[in-house]
Amino acid sequence: MTLRARLGVRPAGNRFVLDVPLDADAGHTVALLGPNGAGKTTALRALAGLRPLSTGRIELDGVVLDDPGARVLVAPEHRPIAVVFQDYLLFGHLSVLENVAFGLRARGLDRHAARRRAADWLALVGLAEQAGARPRELSGGQAQRVALARAMVTEPRLLLLDEPLAALDAGTRVSVRAELRRRLAGYPGIALMVTHDPLDAMVLADRLVVLEGGRVAQHGSPAEVARHPRTDYVARLVGLNLYRGTASGTTVTLGGGGVLTTASPASGPVLVAFAPNAVGLHTERPHGSPRNAWPVRVVSLEQHAGTTRLQLAGPPDVLSDVTPAAVAELRLAPGAPLWAALKATEIRTYPA
């Protein structure tokens, strides 16, 4: 089973044209990430048949679903595709069992057979005892599992997940993410997920496709994308400092100002990346092991779980993560002058 698509859509009123190549094979989960307005939802709706292509082609398992050049357009209800929407869209007047059986009944399966298969799926997702309940009686995690069962009971070749965990509270999200990971691991078709959450993408997906301005900015495995971000958005997504520069040996002159010394020599245009927790802060110029030190000024402080993230003005500007104790010890506040220090061994350098 394969998905081979080139999604070309001209959204009304938008400043960009969506132009996204998208390929996937059976058993794989692909995550679409990107800032608001990047084209993620438009891409998902195009695959589902809810937004016809302007240009391009969608071919699923050898069958063309949309090709405006050949005047082929398969209606959404006739595509072997299921969608789990962000707010699940369960039918409030139907029981949980009837919600799951709905897609089978719509495809012509008789009532008793549809209910038997729906009951089997409810047992698989651990909700057999809720079969007679109404959606309003379910928790957020239970509603998500019902929506997933309703989508997967029809055995779709392509499963589309639109922000599947966004409606859950933080506590529920952890357990449901783990449950969804187990379900997707055993799914024989192709799953495509739209999400804003990098952790959801890293945990659930085999491959990431990052969209910016309607185009693919970067793609690859979660590990590849996290290790080698290629845009500022991706660097923020995975929590890294990222700069473009020109390397000459172990010296990199940064495009935005400043110079960094690296451990690995390179030549020509490069990207350099390092984690915010690799940046040490001092009230005076440090002496000793760091091979990079430069004066900075605190722009802002933001609490991140057990650490505080500082935005520091350089050049180069940099993000630094420090402990609450360091905030107090260094008396950090907007406008405070400091020195940033960074070991050359903490810097990753790769071709731009």
C-alpha positions in Angstrom: 0.0 0.0 0.0 1.4 3.4 -1.0 0.5 7.0 -1.0 1.9 9.1 -3.8 0.7 12.7 -3.8 1.5 16.2 -5.0 -0.9 18.6 -3.3 -1.4 21.8 -5.1 -4.1 24.1 -3.7 -4.7 27.8 -4.1 -6.6 28.8 -0.8 -8.8 31.8 -1.3 -7.4 34.9 0.3 -4.1 33.2 1.3 -0.7 34.7 0.4 0.7 31.4 -0.7 -0.1 28.4 -2.9 0.1 25.0 -1.2 2.6 22.8 -3.1 3.5 19.7 -1.1 4.9 16.4 -2.3 3.8 13.6 0.0 4.8 10.0 -0.2 4.2 7.2 2.4 4.1 3.4 2.6 2.0 0.9 4.5 2.7 0.7 8.3 4.1 4.3 8.5 2.9 7.3 10.4 3.7 10.7 9.0 3.3 13.9 11.0 2.7 17.3 9.3 4.0 20.1 11.5 4.2 23.8 10.9 3.2 27.2 12.2 -0.4 28.5 12.0 -1.3 29.1 8.4 1.5 26.9 7.0 -1.0 24.7 5.1 -1.3 21.6 7.3 -5.0 21.5 7.5 -5.4 22.4 3.9 -3.2 19.4 3.0 -5.3 17.1 5.2 -8.5 18.3 3.7 -7.2 17.8 0.2 -6.3 14.2 1.0 -9.7 13.6 2.5 -11.4 15.0 -0.6 -12.9 18.0 1.3 -10.7 20.4 -0.7 -10.2 19.6 -4.4 -6.7 20.1 -5.8 -6.0 23.0 -8.0 -2.9 21.2 -9.4 -1.2 17.9 -8.7 -2.4 14.4 -8.1 -3.3 12.0 -5.3 -2.8 8.3 -5.8 -3.5 5.8 -3.1 -2.6 2.2 -3.6 -2.5 2.7 -7.3 -5.9 4.3 -7.6 -6.1 8.0 -8.6 -8.3 9.9 -6.2 -7.8 13.5 -7.5 -6.1 14.7 -10.7 -7.5 18.0 -12.0 -5.5 17.7 -15.2 -7.2 14.4 -16.0 -10.6 15.6 -14.5 -10.6 12.8 -11.9 -12.1 13.6 -8.5 -13.3 10.8 -6.2 -15.9 12.0 -3.7 -14.9 11.9 0.0 -17.4 9.2 0.9 -16.0 6.9 -1.8 -12.3 7.2 -0.7 -10.8 4.5 1.5 -9.9 7.1 4.0 -11.0 7.9 7.5 -10.6 11.1 9.5 -10.3 11.6 13.3 -11.1 15.3 13.8 -9.7 17.5 16.5 -12.9 17.6 18.5 -13.8 14.0 17.6 -17.3 15.0 16.2 -19.1 12.1 17.9 -22.8 11.9 17.3 -24.4 13.0 20.6 -27.7 11.3 20.0 -26.1 7.9 19.4 -24.6 5.4 21.8 -20.9 4.7 21.8 -21.6 1.4 20.0 -23.7 3.1 17.3 -21.1 5.8 16.8 -18.5 3.2 16.0 -20.9 1.2 13.9 -21.9 4.3 11.9 -19.3 4.1 9.2 -20.0 0.4 8.6 -23.7 1.0 8.3 -23.0 3.9 5.9 -21.1 1.5 3.7 -24.1 -0.9 3.5 -23.2 -3.5 6.2 -26.3 -4.9 8.0 -27.1 -3.7 11.4 -26.2 -6.8 13.4 -22.8 -7.3 11.6 -21.9 -3.7 12.0 -22.7 -3.8 15.8 -20.6 -7.0 16.2 -17.6 -5.4 14.5 -18.1 -2.2 16.5 -18.2 -4.1 19.7 -15.0 -5.9 18.8 -13.2 -2.6 18.3 -14.6 -1.1 21.5 -13.1 -4.1 23.3 -9.8 -3.5 21.6 -9.6 0.1 22.8 -10.8 -0.9 26.3 -14.3 0.6 26.2 -16.5 -2.5 26.0 -18.3 -1.4 29.2 -19.1 2.0 27.7 -20.9 0.6 24.6 -24.3 1.9 25.8 -23.1 5.3 27.0 -23.6 8.6 25.2 -20.6 10.7 24.2 -21.4 13.3 26.9 -20.8 10.7 29.6 -17.2 10.0 28.4 -14.0 11.5 29.5 -11.8 13.2 26.9 -9.5 10.2 26.6 -12.5 7.9 26.2 -14.0 10.1 23.5 -10.6 10.1 21.6 -10.6 6.3 21.7 -14.2 6.1 20.4 -13.3 8.4 17.5 -10.3 6.3 16.7 -12.3 3.1 16.8 -15.0 4.6 14.6 -12.3 5.6 12.1 -10.4 2.3 12.1 -13.3 -0.1 12.1 -13.9 0.6 8.4 -10.3 -0.6 7.8 -9.3 2.6 5.8 -6.1 2.5 3.7 -5.3 6.0 4.9 -6.1 7.3 8.4 -6.0 11.1 8.8 -5.6 12.5 12.4 -6.3 16.2 12.8 -4.6 17.4 16.1 -5.8 14.1 17.7 -4.6 15.0 21.3 -5.3 18.8 21.3 -8.6 18.6 23.1 -7.1 16.7 26.1 -5.9 18.1 29.3 -2.2 17.6 30.2 -2.8 14.6 32.5 -5.0 12.7 30.1 -2.7 13.5 27.1 0.2 11.4 28.4 -1.8 8.2 28.8 -3.8 8.7 25.5 -0.6 9.4 23.6 0.8 6.1 24.8 -2.4 4.3 23.8 -2.5 6.0 20.4 1.1 5.0 19.8 0.2 1.3 20.5 -2.7 1.5 18.1 -0.7 3.1 15.3 2.1 0.6 15.7 -0.2 -2.2 14.7 -2.1 -0.3 12.0 -1.4 -1.9 8.6 -2.4 1.2 6.5 -0.9 4.6 6.3 -1.5 7.2 9.0 -1.0 11.0 8.6 -1.3 13.3 11.5 -1.5 17.1 11.7 -0.1 18.5 15.0 1.4 21.6 16.5 2.9 19.6 19.4 6.5 18.5 18.7 6.3 15.8 21.4 3.2 14.2 19.8 5.1 14.2 16.5 8.3 12.8 17.9 6.5 10.0 19.9 3.9 9.0 17.3 5.4 9.5 13.9 8.0 7.6 11.8 8.6 10.6 9.6 8.1 14.4 10.0 7.2 16.8 7.2 7.5 20.4 8.3 5.5 23.0 6.3 6.2 26.7 6.1 4.3 29.0 3.8 2.7 26.1 1.9 6.0 24.4 1.1 8.1 21.6 2.7 10.8 23.3 4.8 12.3 20.0 6.1 11.5 16.3 6.3 13.0 13.2 7.7 12.9 10.9 10.7 12.3 12.6 14.1 15.9 12.0 15.1 17.2 13.6 11.8 15.0 16.6 12.1 15.8 17.1 15.8 19.5 16.8 15.2 19.8 18.9 12.1 17.1 21.6 12.0 17.2 23.7 8.8 14.9 26.7 9.7 14.3 28.9 12.7 10.9 27.4 13.2 12.2 23.8 13.3 15.0 24.9 15.7 12.4 26.4 18.0 10.2 23.3 17.6 13.0 21.0 18.8 14.4 23.6 21.3 17.7 24.4 19.8 19.7 27.6 18.9 20.3 27.7 15.2 22.4 30.0 13.0 23.6 30.2 9.4 27.1 31.2 8.8 30.3 30.6 6.8 32.9 28.2 8.0 36.6 28.4 7.6 38.2 25.6 9.5 36.9 25.7 13.1 35.7 29.3 12.8 32.2 30.1 11.8 31.2 33.7 11.0 27.5 34.0 11.6 25.2 35.8 9.2 23.5 37.8 11.9 26.7 38.9 13.6 29.2 37.1 15.9 31.7 34.3 15.5 31.7 30.8 17.0 34.6 28.4 17.3 33.6 24.7 16.6 35.2 21.4 17.4 34.9 20.1 13.8 36.4 22.0 10.9 34.2 22.8 7.9 34.3 25.1 4.8 31.6 27.3 3.2 28.0 27.8 4.1 26.9 25.9 7.2 24.3 25.6 9.9 25.3 25.5 13.5 23.1 24.3 16.3 23.3 23.8 20.1 21.0 23.3 23.0 20.0 26.2 25.3 21.2 24.3 28.3 24.7 24.2 26.8 25.0 28.0 27.2 26.6 29.0 30.5 26.0 32.4 32.0 28.5 34.5 34.0 28.6 38.0 35.5 32.2 38.5 34.2 34.1 37.2 31.2 34.8 33.5 32.0 38.3 32.0 32.0 39.2 28.3 31.3 37.6 25.7 29.1 34.9 27.5 27.1 36.2 28.4 23.6 33.3 30.8 23.0 32.4 33.7 25.2 30.6 36.9 24.3 28.7 39.7 26.1 24.9 39.5 26.2 21.9 41.3 27.7 18.8 39.7 29.1 15.8 40.4 27.0 13.2 38.2 28.7 12.7 35.3 31.1 10.1 32.5 30.7 9.4 29.6 33.0 9.7 26.2 31.4 8.8 23.4 33.8 11.8 23.1 36.1 14.0 25.6 34.2 13.9 29.2 33.1 14.5 30.1 29.5 16.3 33.3 28.8 16.3 35.3 25.6 19.6 37.1 25.4 20.7 39.8 22.9 24.2 39.4 21.5 25.4 39.3 18.8 24.8 36.5 18.4 21.4 36.5 20.1 20.9 33.2 22.0 18.5 31.2 24.2 19.8 29.8 27.5 18.1 27.5 30.0 19.1 27.9 33.6 17.8 26.7 37.0 15.7 28.8 39.3 18.7 28.9 41.7 20.8 30.4 38.9 18.1 33.1 38.3 18.4 34.1 41.9 22.2 33.8 42.2 22.8 35.9 39.1 20.0 38.3 39.9 18.6 37.9 36.3 16.2 40.4 35.1 15.5 42.1 31.7 18.3 44.4 30.9 20.9 42.7 33.0 24.4 42.4 31.4 26.0 39.0 31.3 28.6 36.9 29.5 27.5 33.8 27.6 29.9 30.8 27.4 29.7 27.8 25.1 32.1 24.9 24.7 33.0 24.1 21.1 32.2 20.4 21.6 28.5 21.4 22.3 28.1 22.8 18.8 26.8 20.7 15.8 27.9 21.9 12.4 26.4 20.7 9.1 26.1 21.9 5.5 23.5 24.7 4.9 
